[in-house]
């Protein structure tokens, strides 16, 4: 078998088929791995990967305890494992399965039966994409060391150089969408992976900028860049990271907008109603008592033609603030009548928007 110049130390093969495992192990010899480990259980593989570094994971769609896409989602939510390259190697070539695997974060998609050349190309591309931001990651590390040493001005200059090209992530994301339409899934995976990695890098850079400005006691700038970092994480549905940064921002600015709500407004205005609705649902996990988010959800449902859901959401908004003027207008439009007032409403009128609830409304 012809060997490649790329050499892997450890490779993990995940499949509940002994025949598939044998074929993958044989083809993987082109990369001269020191160790090839096979698991049929996804949970056992996660336990192994939590304490052992792997250069590549080859993942079948069928495991003993879960399907391949479920495994992908689990490790992508694990900060320790999220950058591990995972290539799907499966007989399932249906469009929906490919799209689910891309959405879950696979680095490549190989359809069985495969040729050795096709296999090598996909594995090589996957490993290269995972390493594409090594230089920039080192820049972030160097800038963080400047912050630790108190060289805040130099750190700010270094971080600003990194974030100056943030439009690259959007470019790769749009490119991935175009490839999906053309059913060029391999190129789509590469484009989306680049977008995700660049956004992760920018989030780290924004956090670094925030810390540098905090070191200079410039708290307005600190809040601004922490908010930017939270919004970057929100774009890629990173709930835990978004929540952590949002809570930090709230310590210094109780009126800070919910980053998922901000994302939802932007998606709705760009025509992505399903994406906006998902973002609003995530926003509720951060600020569950904000009537503006339920109002935005109601509008998204309305534009999608989901009138029953729109009614439920606007009622949720009004229950949280019976005097919510914009909510009353939408309620009247959906129900054909005014939202009922009670004695408390008459006495208090519209509840003033507290600092905590000052979120963006999707007008």
Secondary structure by P-SEA (a helix, b strand, c coil): cccccccccbbbbbcccaaaaaaaaaaaccccccbbbbbccaaaaaaaaacccccbbbbccccccccaaaaaaaaaacccccccbbbbbcccccaaaaaaaaaacccccccccccaaaaaaaaaaaaaaaacaaaaaaaaaaaaaaaaacaaaaaaaaaaaaacccaaaaaaaaaaaaaaaacaaaaaaaaaaaaaaaaaaaaaaaaaaaaaaaaacaaaaaaaaaaaaaaaaaaacaaaaaaaaaaaaaacccccccaaaaaaaaaaaacaaaaaaaaaaaaaaaccccaaaaaaaaaaaaaacaaaaaaaaaaaaaaaccccaaaaaaaaaaccccccccccccccccccccccccccccc
